[in-house]
Amino acid sequence: MLELCKEILTKVSFDRLLFQKELNKALKWLQSEELEGFREWCLSTFGKKYPDILKSAFRRS
């Protein structure tokens, strides 16, 4: 599931609202032990493009 979430986020990263929607969905799907690695990947991959979305989403999770 983790790899699928990464693939989806990469594909929708062109659209801010779609990215936010899919990120929130991924956070609901992933197991708690996967979240820290996923968070680090998101920050390194999309941290410069969507820092506000990432900060908000991971604060809630």
N, CA, C and O atoms as a GROMACS GRO file, in nm:
protein
  244
    1MET      N    1   0.082  -0.120   0.000
    1MET     CA    2   0.000   0.000   0.000
    1MET      C    3   0.087   0.126   0.000
    1MET      O    4   0.052   0.226  -0.063
    2LEU      N    5   0.198   0.121   0.070
    2LEU     CA    6   0.288   0.236   0.078
    2LEU      C    7   0.337   0.278  -0.061
    2LEU      O    8   0.335   0.396  -0.095
    3GLU      N    9   0.379   0.181  -0.140
    3GLU     CA   10   0.429   0.213  -0.274
    3GLU      C   11   0.318   0.268  -0.363
    3GLU      O   12   0.343   0.356  -0.446
    4LEU      N   13   0.198   0.217  -0.348
    4LEU     CA   14   0.085   0.267  -0.426
    4LEU      C   15   0.055   0.413  -0.390
    4LEU      O   16   0.030   0.495  -0.478
    5CYS      N   17   0.059   0.444  -0.261
    5CYS     CA   18   0.036   0.582  -0.217
    5CYS      C   19   0.142   0.676  -0.273
    5CYS      O   20   0.110   0.787  -0.316
    6LYS      N   21   0.266   0.632  -0.273
    6LYS     CA   22   0.374   0.715  -0.328
    6LYS      C   23   0.353   0.738  -0.477
    6LYS      O   24   0.371   0.849  -0.527
    7GLU      N   25   0.315   0.633  -0.548
    7GLU     CA   26   0.293   0.644  -0.692
    7GLU      C   27   0.178   0.740  -0.723
    7GLU      O   28   0.188   0.823  -0.814
    8ILE      N   29   0.070   0.729  -0.648
    8ILE     CA   30  -0.045   0.817  -0.670
    8ILE      C   31  -0.008   0.962  -0.644
    8ILE      O   32  -0.041   1.050  -0.724
    9LEU      N   33   0.060   0.988  -0.533
    9LEU     CA   34   0.097   1.126  -0.502
    9LEU      C   35   0.189   1.184  -0.609
    9LEU      O   36   0.177   1.301  -0.645
   10THR      N   37   0.279   1.104  -0.658
   10THR     CA   38   0.369   1.151  -0.764
   10THR      C   39   0.290   1.188  -0.889
   10THR      O   40   0.319   1.289  -0.953
   11LYS      N   41   0.191   1.107  -0.923
   11LYS     CA   42   0.112   1.132  -1.044
   11LYS      C   43   0.020   1.252  -1.032
   11LYS      O   44  -0.008   1.318  -1.132
   12VAL      N   45  -0.029   1.282  -0.911
   12VAL     CA   46  -0.123   1.394  -0.896
   12VAL      C   47  -0.057   1.521  -0.844
   12VAL      O   48  -0.126   1.619  -0.816
   13SER      N   49   0.074   1.522  -0.832
   13SER     CA   50   0.143   1.636  -0.772
   13SER      C   51   0.134   1.763  -0.856
   13SER      O   52   0.172   1.870  -0.809
   14PHE      N   53   0.085   1.754  -0.978
   14PHE     CA   54   0.069   1.873  -1.062
   14PHE      C   55  -0.047   1.961  -1.016
   14PHE      O   56  -0.052   2.080  -1.049
   15ASP      N   57  -0.141   1.903  -0.940
   15ASP     CA   58  -0.262   1.974  -0.898
   15ASP      C   59  -0.268   1.982  -0.746
   15ASP      O   60  -0.273   1.879  -0.678
   16ARG      N   61  -0.267   2.101  -0.693
   16ARG     CA   62  -0.261   2.124  -0.548
   16ARG      C   63  -0.377   2.058  -0.472
   16ARG      O   64  -0.354   1.989  -0.373
   17LEU      N   65  -0.500   2.078  -0.517
   17LEU     CA   66  -0.616   2.024  -0.446
   17LEU      C   67  -0.623   1.872  -0.455
   17LEU      O   68  -0.657   1.805  -0.358
   18LEU      N   69  -0.591   1.818  -0.570
   18LEU     CA   70  -0.590   1.674  -0.588
   18LEU      C   71  -0.480   1.610  -0.503
   18LEU      O   72  -0.499   1.504  -0.444
   19PHE      N   73  -0.365   1.676  -0.496
   19PHE     CA   74  -0.256   1.628  -0.412
   19PHE      C   75  -0.299   1.622  -0.267
   19PHE      O   76  -0.274   1.523  -0.198
   20GLN      N   77  -0.363   1.727  -0.220
   20GLN     CA   78  -0.408   1.734  -0.081
   20GLN      C   79  -0.511   1.624  -0.052
   20GLN      O   80  -0.505   1.558   0.053
   21LYS      N   81  -0.602   1.604  -0.142
   21LYS     CA   82  -0.704   1.501  -0.126
   21LYS      C   83  -0.642   1.362  -0.118
   21LYS      O   84  -0.678   1.282  -0.031
   22GLU      N   85  -0.550   1.333  -0.209
   22GLU     CA   86  -0.487   1.200  -0.212
   22GLU      C   87  -0.393   1.180  -0.093
   22GLU      O   88  -0.379   1.067  -0.044
   23LEU      N   89  -0.328   1.285  -0.047
   23LEU     CA   90  -0.243   1.273   0.071
   23LEU      C   91  -0.327   1.238   0.193
   23LEU      O   92  -0.289   1.150   0.270
   24ASN      N   93  -0.439   1.304   0.211
   24ASN     CA   94  -0.526   1.274   0.324
   24ASN      C   95  -0.580   1.131   0.317
   24ASN      O   96  -0.592   1.064   0.419
   25LYS      N   97  -0.611   1.086   0.196
   25LYS     CA   98  -0.659   0.949   0.178
   25LYS      C   99  -0.547   0.850   0.213
   25LYS      O  100  -0.573   0.748   0.278
   26ALA      N  101  -0.426   0.879   0.170
   26ALA     CA  102  -0.312   0.790   0.199
   26ALA      C  103  -0.288   0.780   0.349
   26ALA      O  104  -0.258   0.672   0.400
   27LEU      N  105  -0.301   0.890   0.420
   27LEU     CA  106  -0.278   0.888   0.564
   27LEU      C  107  -0.382   0.802   0.636
   27LEU      O  108  -0.353   0.747   0.743
   28LYS      N  109  -0.501   0.789   0.581
   28LYS     CA  110  -0.603   0.703   0.640
   28LYS      C  111  -0.575   0.556   0.610
   28LYS      O  112  -0.604   0.469   0.692
   29TRP      N  113  -0.519   0.528   0.492
   29TRP     CA  114  -0.496   0.390   0.450
   29TRP      C  115  -0.374   0.325   0.515
   29TRP      O  116  -0.376   0.206   0.545
   30LEU      N  117  -0.270   0.404   0.537
   30LEU     CA  118  -0.143   0.346   0.580
   30LEU      C  119  -0.145   0.302   0.726
   30LEU      O  120  -0.215   0.360   0.810
   31GLN      N  121  -0.067   0.200   0.753
   31GLN     CA  122  -0.050   0.150   0.890
   31GLN      C  123   0.036   0.249   0.968
   31GLN      O  124   0.117   0.321   0.909
   32SER      N  125   0.020   0.251   1.098
   32SER     CA  126   0.094   0.348   1.181
   32SER      C  127   0.245   0.330   1.170
   32SER      O  128   0.319   0.428   1.178
   33GLU      N  129   0.292   0.206   1.152
   33GLU     CA  130   0.437   0.184   1.140
   33GLU      C  131   0.494   0.233   1.007
   33GLU      O  132   0.615   0.249   0.994
   34GLU      N  133   0.409   0.256   0.909
   34GLU     CA  134   0.454   0.307   0.779
   34GLU      C  135   0.457   0.459   0.774
   34GLU      O  136   0.521   0.517   0.686
   35LEU      N  137   0.390   0.524   0.867
   35LEU     CA  138   0.370   0.669   0.857
   35LEU      C  139   0.499   0.751   0.866
   35LEU      O  140   0.513   0.848   0.792
   36GLU      N  141   0.592   0.715   0.953
   36GLU     CA  142   0.713   0.796   0.968
   36GLU      C  143   0.797   0.794   0.839
   36GLU      O  144   0.847   0.898   0.796
   37GLY      N  145   0.812   0.677   0.780
   37GLY     CA  146   0.885   0.668   0.654
   37GLY      C  147   0.814   0.741   0.542
   37GLY      O  148   0.878   0.805   0.458
   38PHE      N  149   0.682   0.732   0.540
   38PHE     CA  150   0.602   0.802   0.439
   38PHE      C  151   0.615   0.953   0.457
   38PHE      O  152   0.628   1.027   0.359
   39ARG      N  153   0.612   0.998   0.580
   39ARG     CA  154   0.626   1.141   0.610
   39ARG      C  155   0.761   1.193   0.560
   39ARG      O  156   0.768   1.298   0.496
   40GLU      N  157   0.867   1.119   0.589
   40GLU     CA  158   1.000   1.160   0.544
   40GLU      C  159   1.008   1.164   0.392
   40GLU      O  160   1.066   1.256   0.335
   41TRP      N  161   0.950   1.064   0.327
   41TRP     CA  162   0.951   1.061   0.181
   41TRP      C  163   0.874   1.181   0.125
   41TRP      O  164   0.921   1.247   0.032
   42CYS      N  165   0.758   1.209   0.182
   42CYS     CA  166   0.677   1.323   0.135
   42CYS      C  167   0.753   1.454   0.151
   42CYS      O  168   0.753   1.537   0.060
   43LEU      N  169   0.815   1.472   0.265
   43LEU     CA  170   0.888   1.597   0.290
   43LEU      C  171   1.006   1.612   0.194
   43LEU      O  172   1.031   1.722   0.144
   44SER      N  173   1.077   1.504   0.169
   44SER     CA  174   1.192   1.515   0.078
   44SER      C  175   1.149   1.530  -0.068
   44SER      O  176   1.218   1.594  -0.147
   45THR      N  177   1.036   1.472  -0.104
   45THR     CA  178   0.990   1.475  -0.243
   45THR      C  179   0.908   1.600  -0.275
   45THR      O  180   0.925   1.659  -0.382
   46PHE      N  181   0.818   1.639  -0.184
   46PHE     CA  182   0.725   1.748  -0.212
   46PHE      C  183   0.737   1.865  -0.114
   46PHE      O  184   0.656   1.957  -0.119
   47GLY      N  185   0.836   1.862  -0.028
   47GLY     CA  186   0.850   1.964   0.077
   47GLY      C  187   0.865   2.106   0.025
   47GLY      O  188   0.818   2.200   0.090
   48LYS      N  189   0.929   2.123  -0.088
   48LYS     CA  190   0.947   2.258  -0.143
   48LYS      C  191   0.824   2.305  -0.220
   48LYS      O  192   0.797   2.424  -0.230
   49LYS      N  193   0.750   2.210  -0.275
   49LYS     CA  194   0.634   2.245  -0.357
   49LYS      C  195   0.508   2.270  -0.272
   49LYS      O  196   0.433   2.363  -0.298
   50TYR      N  197   0.487   2.185  -0.172
   50TYR     CA  198   0.365   2.192  -0.090
   50TYR      C  199   0.395   2.187   0.060
   50TYR      O  200   0.340   2.102   0.130
   51PRO      N  201   0.478   2.274   0.112
   51PRO     CA  202   0.512   2.266   0.256
   51PRO      C  203   0.392   2.286   0.347
   51PRO      O  204   0.382   2.221   0.451
   52ASP      N  205   0.302   2.375   0.309
   52ASP     CA  206   0.185   2.402   0.394
   52ASP      C  207   0.089   2.284   0.399
   52ASP      O  208   0.035   2.252   0.505
   53ILE      N  209   0.068   2.218   0.287
   53ILE     CA  210  -0.022   2.102   0.283
   53ILE      C  211   0.037   1.989   0.366
   53ILE      O  212  -0.034   1.926   0.444
   54LEU      N  213   0.166   1.964   0.349
   54LEU     CA  214   0.231   1.856   0.424
   54LEU      C  215   0.227   1.882   0.574
   54LEU      O  216   0.196   1.793   0.653
   55LYS      N  217   0.260   2.004   0.613
   55LYS     CA  218   0.260   2.038   0.754
   55LYS      C  219   0.122   2.015   0.815
   55LYS      O  220   0.109   1.956   0.922
   56SER      N  221   0.020   2.062   0.748
   56SER     CA  222  -0.116   2.049   0.796
   56SER      C  223  -0.160   1.902   0.802
   56SER      O  224  -0.219   1.859   0.902
   57ALA      N  225  -0.131   1.827   0.699
   57ALA     CA  226  -0.176   1.686   0.693
   57ALA      C  227  -0.106   1.602   0.800
   57ALA      O  228  -0.172   1.521   0.866
   58PHE      N  229   0.022   1.620   0.819
   58PHE     CA  230   0.093   1.536   0.916
   58PHE      C  231   0.071   1.583   1.059
   58PHE      O  232   0.097   1.506   1.152
   59ARG      N  233   0.026   1.703   1.079
   59ARG     CA  234  -0.010   1.748   1.212
   59ARG      C  235  -0.135   1.674   1.259
   59ARG      O  236  -0.147   1.641   1.377
   60ARG      N  237  -0.227   1.650   1.167
   60ARG     CA  238  -0.352   1.582   1.201
   60ARG      C  239  -0.336   1.431   1.219
   60ARG      O  240  -0.414   1.369   1.292
   61SER      N  241  -0.237   1.372   1.155
   61SER     CA  242  -0.223   1.226   1.161
   61SER      C  243  -0.157   1.177   1.287
   61SER      O  244  -0.139   1.057   1.305
   0.00000   0.00000   0.00000
